[in-house]
Amino acid sequence: MPDTKDNQVAILIDYQNISISFERKYGAEERVNWNRVLETAVQYGRVLIRRAYADWSENVPAQWELLRLGFELINVPSKRGLKNAADIKIVIDALDTFIITESPVSHVLLMSGDSDFTDLVHYLRTRAFSCSAWESRGRSLST
């Protein structure tokens, strides 16, 4: 991995999507090791932004572990019937944080259970961001 001491990293997690996909792949008794996710992210540079998007009224047990690791929990209510509500919120936040407000972040890690963020990754790359998209199926859109 290249020198990362000056990189500023953001982690954006589509929590509901990644947890459902992870459970399908590894079984209901297995959970994502969020400590390991954070340890891997640190290899890209200093982690400035840690956000996890979900309907947190339905994911109460996971909240404490993510909060302990310094994640900001972004509540995206799923009761409105919007299948991709978290996806939309992640894209809006990414554009607002990295493009409009010109965050010092240089590397964005998107974590999801599918490839819904491919277009966002390509867009951010055209704006000189280094991006990685992780999904539970073992595929990655690495830098």
C-alpha positions as CSV (number, residue, x, y, z in Angstrom):
1,M,0.0,0.0,0.0
2,P,1.3,3.5,-0.8
3,D,2.3,6.0,1.8
4,T,-0.9,6.9,3.6
5,K,0.3,9.1,6.5
6,D,-1.3,12.2,4.8
7,N,-4.5,10.6,3.7
8,Q,-7.7,11.6,5.4
9,V,-10.3,8.8,5.2
10,A,-14.1,8.7,5.4
11,I,-16.1,5.5,6.0
12,L,-19.7,5.4,4.9
13,I,-21.6,2.2,5.7
14,D,-25.0,1.1,4.4
15,Y,-25.5,-0.9,7.6
16,Q,-28.8,-2.6,6.8
17,N,-27.6,-3.7,3.4
18,I,-24.3,-5.0,4.5
19,S,-25.7,-6.8,7.5
20,I,-28.4,-8.5,5.4
21,S,-25.9,-9.6,2.8
22,F,-23.4,-10.7,5.4
23,E,-26.0,-12.8,7.1
24,R,-27.0,-14.4,3.8
25,K,-23.4,-15.3,3.0
26,Y,-22.2,-16.4,6.4
27,G,-25.4,-17.3,8.4
28,A,-27.5,-15.6,11.0
29,E,-25.1,-16.4,13.8
30,E,-22.2,-14.5,12.2
31,R,-21.8,-10.7,12.5
32,V,-19.6,-8.2,10.8
33,N,-16.4,-7.5,12.8
34,W,-16.5,-3.8,12.9
35,N,-13.2,-3.6,14.7
36,R,-11.6,-5.3,11.8
37,V,-13.3,-2.9,9.3
38,L,-11.9,0.0,11.2
39,E,-8.4,-1.6,11.4
40,T,-8.5,-2.1,7.6
41,A,-9.7,1.5,7.1
42,V,-6.8,2.9,9.1
43,Q,-4.4,1.3,6.6
44,Y,-5.7,3.9,4.1
45,G,-4.9,6.8,6.4
46,R,-6.3,8.8,9.3
47,V,-10.1,8.1,9.6
48,L,-11.9,11.5,10.0
49,I,-15.5,10.5,9.2
50,R,-17.2,7.3,10.4
51,R,-20.9,7.1,9.4
52,A,-23.3,4.2,9.5
53,Y,-26.7,4.6,7.8
54,A,-29.8,2.5,8.9
55,D,-33.2,2.6,10.5
56,W,-31.7,2.5,14.0
57,S,-35.0,1.7,15.6
58,E,-34.7,-1.7,14.0
59,N,-31.0,-2.2,14.7
60,V,-30.6,-1.4,18.3
61,P,-28.1,-4.1,19.3
62,A,-25.5,-2.9,16.7
63,Q,-25.7,0.7,17.9
64,W,-23.5,0.3,20.9
65,E,-20.6,-1.4,19.1
66,L,-20.6,1.2,16.4
67,L,-20.9,4.1,18.8
68,R,-18.0,2.6,20.9
69,L,-15.9,2.7,17.7
70,G,-16.7,6.3,17.1
71,F,-19.3,6.0,14.3
72,E,-22.0,8.6,13.8
73,L,-25.3,6.8,13.4
74,I,-27.4,8.3,10.7
75,N,-31.0,7.3,11.1
76,V,-32.9,6.6,7.9
77,P,-36.4,5.5,8.7
78,S,-37.5,2.5,6.6
79,K,-41.2,2.7,7.5
80,R,-41.9,5.1,4.6
81,G,-41.5,2.2,2.1
82,L,-38.4,3.7,0.4
83,K,-36.3,0.7,-0.5
84,N,-33.2,2.7,-1.3
85,A,-33.6,5.4,1.4
86,A,-30.2,4.7,2.9
87,D,-28.5,4.7,-0.5
88,I,-30.0,8.0,-1.4
89,K,-29.0,9.5,2.0
90,I,-25.4,8.2,1.5
91,V,-25.1,9.8,-1.9
92,I,-26.5,13.1,-0.8
93,D,-24.2,13.2,2.3
94,A,-21.2,12.2,0.1
95,L,-21.8,15.0,-2.4
96,D,-22.5,17.5,0.4
97,T,-19.5,16.5,2.5
98,F,-16.8,15.9,-0.2
99,I,-17.8,18.2,-3.0
100,I,-19.9,21.1,-1.8
101,T,-18.2,21.7,1.6
102,E,-14.8,20.6,0.3
103,S,-13.9,18.2,3.2
104,P,-10.1,17.4,3.6
105,V,-10.9,13.8,3.0
106,S,-8.8,12.2,0.3
107,H,-10.0,8.6,0.5
108,V,-13.7,7.4,0.7
109,L,-14.6,3.8,1.8
110,L,-18.1,2.8,0.9
111,M,-19.4,-0.4,2.5
112,S,-22.5,-2.0,1.2
113,G,-24.0,-5.4,0.4
114,D,-24.4,-4.6,-3.3
115,S,-22.9,-2.5,-6.1
116,D,-25.4,0.3,-5.9
117,F,-22.6,2.9,-5.3
118,T,-20.6,2.2,-8.4
119,D,-21.7,5.4,-10.0
120,L,-20.9,7.4,-6.9
121,V,-17.4,5.8,-6.7
122,H,-16.7,6.8,-10.4
123,Y,-18.0,10.3,-9.8
124,L,-15.8,10.9,-6.8
125,R,-12.8,9.5,-8.7
126,T,-13.4,12.1,-11.4
127,R,-13.1,14.7,-8.6
128,A,-9.7,13.4,-7.6
129,F,-10.9,11.3,-4.6
130,S,-9.5,7.8,-4.1
131,C,-12.4,5.4,-3.4
132,S,-12.9,1.9,-2.4
133,A,-16.3,0.2,-2.4
134,W,-16.5,-2.9,-0.2
135,E,-19.3,-5.4,-0.4
136,S,-20.0,-8.6,1.4
137,R,-19.9,-10.8,-1.7
138,G,-16.1,-10.5,-1.8
139,R,-16.0,-8.1,-4.7
140,S,-14.4,-4.7,-4.4
141,L,-14.1,-1.6,-6.5
142,S,-10.6,-0.9,-5.1
143,T,-8.6,2.2,-5.9
